């Protein structure tokens, strides 16, 4: 592993440790709380009903175990700067190559999906009218340039902007919960004559109104809501006092996410029974509208827009750090390892932004040729592919942990931040996410993305054996 790459100080060619504990926690929360909740919760509720509460809780627990495994690995060797380092060291060079490039594609894909979401939500301010293909491309260009500008300045500015982006989302959720609880406790009755009550959870077909099939279908969208929480793993090299701040962030983030998701959706379904929720309308807008807040739609659309920008902001940051790490391991071109004067991997940032922009161009060409401006379908296909790849990365982290326990039992014994359940927990998590991939095959739309995903594995294999492996063998 390159010594130059592992240096923690920018004076030696490495990254600045500029992110504080509050930056670290809000970056991961901001990356995970986004369109999956604001844009996808209505459809998820329509598929699974109240059982969605169990789904979010279960996924949250599994993601927490992934984070604990990742935390123990990162703290066992502070030379680990990202998933690339630990997977390369604990599994092999091919694993670092796979994880780095796959995680990069995950966030590039999400960036492209976010552009579709930005255009979709801006249509509200365009009188509900769809933008022309050229209008959509111009909006995408401005969004990419804005996020690129934030990331190019300094790491600290990125952290500060992401902190405030996340605060907007968290505040909106807290207000939703407060308004919803007020409606429940006061027995609020909506225009349809339904009274807000906790009993609405089980008086409309029970907690599992659509049976096992509905319960499993809920995983297809809910799992996407948690992607991004592992951003802590990509900020490790730029975190102040990682031994203190990483455990704090990891222990608190999954708990907060479960509260934000489970409690928010609990309130939503108590106020409006699940079978009366329109899957095409955000339940957040619906609650505020019922409460008599006339500007609810405007407020929530602005919140969602900031949420999508936050996701893009986190994604561009993450992809650039992956390319920086891959270059340090000679798994990507050398120029990606070059840092700017403010210790930012500028070349990697520009390349990732360019790839997201090319995705926007492809969408533009598709719209022109087909005459379609359907942003929702494009968003669904992109996010499903991204979710599949994220699951692969999470399972690689667990595999790395299993090898770490075999190779370095003494490091585990010395650790003050152990994964509860150890290796057994790893196998449980791997089995759970393997089953989740199977659940994705049950839906026609998500199955389309599942069928495409092996193509990426083929591309990676060709790239590894043609370009990287020969260099590695020659060392």
N, C-alpha and C positions, 0 to 999 in steps of 0.2 A: 504494500500500500504506500503511495507516495507521501513522503514526509512533508513536502511543500503543501500538499493538499490538506494535511492534518493540522497544520499550524493554526492556533486559535486567534492569532493576532494578524491584523491587516498589514502590519509592518513586515511580516514574513510571507506575504502573498496569500493570506487566508481571509476569512470573513470576520467582520466586526461582531462582537457580542453586544449588540445594541438594544435587544428586546428585553424589556423588564417583565416581571411576573404578570402585571395587568395586561400588557401587550400579548403575552403568550396565551393567557387564558381566553381573552376575547378573540384572538385570531382563530383558535380552534372552535370556539362557540360560533363565531361568525361564519366559518367555513361550513359548519354542519347545519346550522339553522338557516334555511333559505327557502328556495322555491319548493322544496320537497314538502314543507309545511304550508306555506302560503298558497302555492299553486296546486299542489297535489292532494291536499288533505280531503277535499270534497269528494274526489273520485275514490280515494281509499276508503272513506266511510261508506260510500255507496256499494263497494264491493264486499266489505267485511262486517259492516254494522258496528255495534259497540265492542265486538271482539278485537277491534283495532287497538284498544287500550292494552290488551295482553300482548299483541304483536309488537308494539313499540317498546313495551317493558322488556320483553324477551330479547329483542334485537339490542336494546340498550345495555343489557347485562353482558351479552356476548362481545359487544364492542368495548365495553369496560375491561373485559379480560384481555382483549387484544392490546389495549392501551397499557395495561399493567405489565404484560409481557414485553412490550416495546420499551416501557420505562426501565425495567430491570436490565434489559440488554444495553440501552444507551448509557446507563449509569455504571454498568460493569466495566466499560472501557470508554473514557471520555474522548478517545480518538475517533469513535464512531460519530460521524456528523449527520448521517441520514440512513435510510433503509439500505442504500447501495452498499455502504461500508459493512454493515453487520451481516447482510445476506452474502456478500462476497467472501467475508472472513469465515462465516459459520457454515455455509452450504457449498459455495464455490464460485468462481468467476462468472459462470453462466447465469447463476442466480442473481448476482448484482446487475448484470446486463439486462436480464429479464425484468427485474423489479424497477430499475431506473427508467428504462424506456417505456414500460407499461404504465408506470405512474405518471410519466410525462404525457402519454397519450390520454390517460384518464382526464387530466385537467384541461388539455387542449380540447377534447370532446365536450367537456362541460362548458368551456369558454364559448364554443360554437353554439351550444344549446342555450347558453345565457343570452347570446345575441338575439336568438329567436324570441326569448322571453321578454327582453327589453323592447323589441319592436311590438310584440303582442300587447304589452301593458301601456305603451305610448299611444296605441290606437284609441285608448279610452279618451285621451286628451285631443284626439283627432276626430271627435264626434262619433267614435265607434267605427269609423271607416278604415279599411285596410290601406296601408301605404303601398305605393307603387313599388315594384322591385328596385328601382333606382333609389327611391326614398329610403327603403329598408337598408340598402347598401351604404348610403350616406350616414344613417343612424349608427350602423355597425362600425363604420370607420371612426366616427367621433368617439364612440364608447371605447374602442381599442386604444386610441391615442390618449384619452384621458387616463385610463388605467396604466398604460405604459409610462406616461409622465410621472404618475405617483410612485411607481416602482424604480424609476431611473434616478430619482433625486437622492434619497438616503434610505437605509433600512429603517431608521427610526421614524421617518415620515410615513413610510408604508405602515408600520405598526400603529402609529397614531391615527391615521385615516381609518384603518381596519377597526381600531378600538371604537371610533365614533360610528362607523357603519353598523357594527354589532350592537352598539348601545341603542340605536334607533329600532332595530328588530326586537331586542329584548324588552324595551319600553312598550312597544306595541303589544307584545304578548302579555306582559304584566297588566296593561290596561284592559285587554280583552278578558283576562281572568277575573279582574276586579269587577268589571261591568257584568260579566256573566254570573258571578257569585251574587251580586246585588239583585239581579233578575230572579235567580233561584230563591233567595231568601225572602224576597218580597212577593213571590208567587206571580210574577209577571205573565200576562196572557197576550199572545201575539194576535195578529189580524186573522189568523186561521182558527182562533179559539183554543189554541194549545197553551197550557200553563207550564211555565218553566219549573221542572222538578227533577230530583235525582232519579225518581222512579221511571222517568222517560227512557232510562238506559235498558230496562228489562220488560217494560210493558208493551213493547212494539215487536214482539217475536222473540224476546229473550236476548241474552248476551251474545248468542251465536245464531242470529236469525237466518243466515244462509248456510248453516252447517259447516262441515269440514272444508268443502270446496271454497266457500266464501272466505273462511279463515285463511286458507293457504293463498288465495288470490290477493289478499291484503299485503302479503310479503313483497309482492312484485313492485309496489310503489313505496312502501314504508322503508325498505332497505336503503333506497336512494336518499332518504332524509338524513341518514347518518354519515354519508360519505363526506369526508373533509375533517372529521374529528382527529384523524391521524396526522393532521398538519403539524402537530407538536413535533413529530418525528423529523420534519423538514426544517424546523426552526431551531433545532438543537444546537447547531453551530453558531447561531447568532443570539443565544440566550444568556443573559447574565446569571452567574452562579447556578449552573444547571442542576447541581446536586440538591439545591434547596427548592428551586422554582419548578423543575420538571415534575417531581412527586406531587407538589401542590396542584399544579395544573391538571395532571392526569387524574388525581383523586376527585377533583371537583367537577371537571367538565362533563363526564358521563352522567353524573347525578343531576347536574343542572339541565342537561339535555332531556333526560327522562321527565323531569319536572315540567319543563317548558312544553314538551310534546304531549305527554300523558295528561297533565292537568289541563292544558289548553283544550285538548280534544274532549276531555271529560266534561268541561263546562259547555263546549259547543253542543254536545249531544244531550245534555240536560236541558238546555234552553230550547233547542229544536230537535225533535226526535230524528233519528238517523234516516228514516224513510221519507222525511220531508225536506231533506237537504239536497239541493240541486248540485250535482257533481260538476257542473260547468261554471258555478259561481262560488267564489271564495266564501267559506262559512264565516270568516272573520268579518267580511263586509256585511254579511247577513245579520250578524249579532249587533253590530254597531247601528245598522239601519233600523232594526227592531227597537233598539234603545232610544230611537228618536234623534240620532245624530245625523242630520241631513247631509253633512259633508263626508260621511263615512267612506263612500266610494273613492272620493278624491284622496282622503287621508291614507287609506289602505293601498291604493295604487302607488302613491308616493313611497310608502313603506316598502312595498314589494320591489319597486324600482331600485331603491337603495340596497335592498337585500340582494338583488341580482348583481348590482355593481360590486357589492362586497364579495360575492362568490367569484366574480371575474378577477377582482383584485387579489384574492387569496390564490386563485388558480395560476395566474401569471407569475406570482411570487414563487409558488411551489415548482412550476415547470422549469423556471430558470435555475433553481437550486438543484434540481435533478440533473439538468444538463451540465451544470458546473461540476457536480460530483462524478458524473459519467466521464467527463473530460479528464478529471483528475486521476481516474482509473484507466485512462487510455481506451475507454469504451465509446468515446465520441470525439469529434474533431478538437484539436488543441485550442482553437480560438474561443471555444465556449468557456475555458478556464480563466480567461483574461478578465481581471477586475478593473472597474473604473477608479478614479481618484477617491471616490467615496465608498470604496469596497463593495460595489454592486456588480454582479456578473452581467454587464450591459449587453454583450454579444448574445448570451443565452436568452436574455429578456427579449431582445429584438427578434430573434429567431422564433421564439414561442408565439410572440404577438403576430408575426408574419404568418405563421401556420393557422392561427385562429382567423386571421383576415382572409386567408385562402379558403377556409371553410365558409366564410360569409360570401365570397365570390362564387363558390360552387352553388350555394343556396340561391344566389341571384340568377345564375345561368339556368338553374332548374325551374325557377319561377317564371322566367321569360319564356322558356320552351314549353312549359305545361300550362301556363296561365293561372297557376295556383298560388295563393298567398297564405296557405295553411301553416301557421307558425307552431300550432300545438302538436301536430303530428311530427314535425321535425324535432321539436323539443323532446317528445317521448322516445323516439328512436335513439337519439343521441345520448340521453340520460340512461337508458337501459343498457346500452353498450358500455358506457362508463361504469355503471354499477357492477356489471359482470367482471370488468377488469379490476375494480377496487376490491372485490371479493378475493380475487386471485392474489393481490398484494397482501391483504390481511392474512390469508392462509400461509403465505411465504414468511410472514413475520412469526407465526406460530411454529412453522417448521424450523426457522432459525433458532427459536427458543429451545426446541427439543434437542437440537444439536449442541447448543450452548450448555445445557444441563449434562449431556454426555461427556463433553470435552472439558468443561471447567467447573466441576462440582465445588471446588474450593472458592471460586468467585461467587457462586450462588450462596454458599454458607456464610460468606462475609457480607452479602448484600443486606441493606436495611430497607429495601423496597422490593420484596419478593412477590411473584405472581401467586395469588391464592390457588391452592390445588396443584400447582406445578404442571408437570407433564400431562397428568390426567386431564386437567382443564384444557390444555392445548388440543388434545384429541377430541374432546367434546365440542370445542369451538370449530375445529376443522370439519367435523361431521355435520354440525349445524349449517355452516355456510355451503357445504356440498349439497345438502338438502335444499337450501335456498336457491341454488342454481337450477335444480330440478323444478322448483316451483315456478321459475321464470319460463319454463318450457310449456306451462299449462295455459298461458295466454297467447293468443295469436300474434298480437303486436310485439310483445316482448320476445316471443320465440323468433321473430324475424332478426332481431339484434343478436340473439343467442347463436343463430346459424352463421352470422357473419364473423363473430369473435374468433373462431379458429384461424381465420385468414391472417389476423395479427400475429398469432403464434408462428405461423409459417414464415411470415416476413422477418420476424425476430430470429428464427432459426437460420434462415439464409444469411442475414446480416452477421450473425455471430460466427458461423463457420467460414464465411468468406472473408470477413474483414477483421474481426477481433481475435478469434481463436488462434490464427497463425501467428499474430504478434505475441500472444500470451505464451505460446509454445516456445518461441524463440528466446524468451527471457532467460 
